[in-house]
Amino acid sequence: MESKQAEELASLEEAKALIRGRRGAGGTPGGVGTFLLGVGLSVLGGYLVLNQVQVSSSFTFFGLWGGGRTAGFGLTMLPLLIGIGVLFFDGKSKVGWFLSVGGLLTILAAVLMSLSIHWAQTSLFNTLLMFGMLAAGFGLVARSLRAYPEAAESEDS
């Protein structure tokens, strides 16, 4: 029963906001400041988290060749080069497009598979601060998307 009354109150507040022509974050009355603060905290927290990640690479073509010896990168370029040659001969060739796109995707996948991602050493305080800002920002953004009945009531007075 209470949830039905809460839903009716929320729809009434939204109708009042429509009549006044004011809409906030997410189309609900109020919450623009909360939304902006939440986005700011999320962006700052996300930047700090991503700043702690170190990415390095050692190309070994999916780890197929071992012994610390890197793979021949030219082998992955062969389908791409053949496809480009076929496309210069006939731009509508399905085989040329297949080889070009397939070769490009193979090279992209090989580069991505060779990346190593490590978390840089940091203090517990910094880690809690970074993830806390990220969580607080997401929470404020989610909160701003709800209607603010107390904000609408104070405007009526």
Summary of the structure (lengths in Angstrom):
residues: 157
radius of gyration: 27.1
end to end distance: 28.2
largest distance: 77.0
contacts: 428
relative contact order: 0.20
helix: 69%
strand: 6%
